Amino acid sequence: GCAQIHLKQAQLSVTRGKGKTASIDCEASGIQNFGNAIIHWYRQRPGEAPEWILYFKTQAEKSSFDKNKFRVDKTTEKCTLRVDRLTDNDMGTYYCAYWDITVLESHRQAVQKPHSVL
């Protein structure tokens, strides 16, 4: 079977005033080498689809993102997203995500192109 990997966001909500900083924790369990794990962050604004914000592995290996808006800290068991200089536009639900490449590879299936019938 597959390893049990869990990401937990214990805070139900974070409220900060405009111009302040909000910190959102993502606690990991079951990832053998969390230091090398790539953690993705998404934001879903009210009434909209989720949008990908960034990924973070280490300070040396991360996606490009607005460093005036977002900061990421990662320890051995936790990844924290910090959203700086809050505005109304930052309101939403933030999600962390992780994909185990070995699970993805083992569940990959061939995709057949659709055929049109005349």
C-alpha positions in Angstrom: 0.0 0.0 0.0 0.9 3.7 -0.2 2.5 5.5 2.7 0.3 7.6 4.9 1.2 11.2 4.2 -0.7 13.9 5.9 -0.5 17.7 5.7 -2.4 19.4 8.4 -3.4 23.1 8.7 -4.5 23.4 12.3 -5.6 27.0 12.2 -9.2 27.3 11.1 -8.8 31.0 10.3 -6.2 33.8 10.6 -7.4 37.4 10.9 -5.0 40.3 10.6 -5.5 44.0 9.8 -4.6 45.7 6.6 -0.9 46.1 6.1 -0.1 43.4 8.6 1.4 39.9 8.1 -0.6 36.6 8.3 1.2 33.3 9.0 -0.2 30.0 7.9 1.3 26.8 9.1 1.4 23.5 7.2 2.5 20.5 9.3 3.7 17.4 7.6 3.8 13.8 8.7 4.7 10.6 6.8 7.1 12.4 4.4 10.5 10.6 4.8 12.7 13.5 3.8 10.6 16.7 4.4 13.7 18.8 3.9 13.7 17.8 0.2 9.9 17.8 -0.2 8.4 20.4 -2.5 5.4 22.1 -0.9 2.9 24.0 -3.1 0.7 26.7 -1.8 -2.7 27.7 -3.3 -5.2 30.5 -2.6 -8.9 30.3 -3.2 -10.6 33.7 -3.1 -14.4 33.8 -2.3 -16.4 32.7 -5.4 -13.3 31.9 -7.5 -11.4 28.7 -8.4 -8.2 27.9 -6.4 -5.0 29.5 -7.9 -1.5 28.2 -7.5 0.7 30.7 -5.7 4.2 29.1 -5.4 6.2 26.1 -4.5 9.0 25.9 -2.0 11.7 23.3 -1.4 14.6 25.3 0.0 15.7 28.9 -0.3 17.9 27.8 -3.2 15.2 25.8 -4.9 11.8 27.5 -5.2 9.5 29.0 -7.7 9.6 32.7 -8.5 7.0 34.7 -6.6 6.4 38.2 -5.3 8.9 38.4 -2.4 7.3 41.6 -1.2 4.1 39.7 -0.7 5.0 36.1 0.2 7.7 34.5 2.4 8.2 30.9 3.2 9.9 29.2 6.1 10.5 25.5 6.3 11.7 23.4 9.2 12.0 19.6 9.6 8.2 19.1 10.1 6.5 22.4 9.1 6.2 24.8 6.3 4.9 28.3 7.0 3.6 30.7 4.4 3.7 34.4 5.4 1.5 36.9 3.5 2.9 40.4 4.0 1.2 43.8 3.6 -2.3 42.4 3.7 -5.0 43.9 1.5 -8.6 43.0 0.8 -7.3 41.1 -2.2 -5.5 38.6 0.0 -8.7 37.4 1.7 -9.4 33.7 0.9 -8.6 30.2 1.8 -4.9 29.1 1.6 -4.0 25.4 1.0 -0.7 23.6 1.1 -0.2 20.5 -1.0 2.5 17.8 -1.7 2.8 15.1 -4.3 4.9 12.0 -3.8 6.5 11.3 -7.1 6.7 7.6 -6.5 2.9 7.5 -6.0 2.3 9.6 -9.1 4.6 7.3 -11.2 2.9 4.1 -9.9 -0.6 5.4 -10.7 0.2 6.8 -14.2 -2.1 5.4 -16.8 -1.9 5.5 -20.6 -4.2 8.1 -22.1 -6.0 7.3 -25.3 -6.8 10.1 -27.7 -10.5 10.4 -28.5 -11.7 9.2 -31.9 -14.2 11.2 -33.9 -17.0 9.3 -35.6 -18.2 10.6 -39.0 
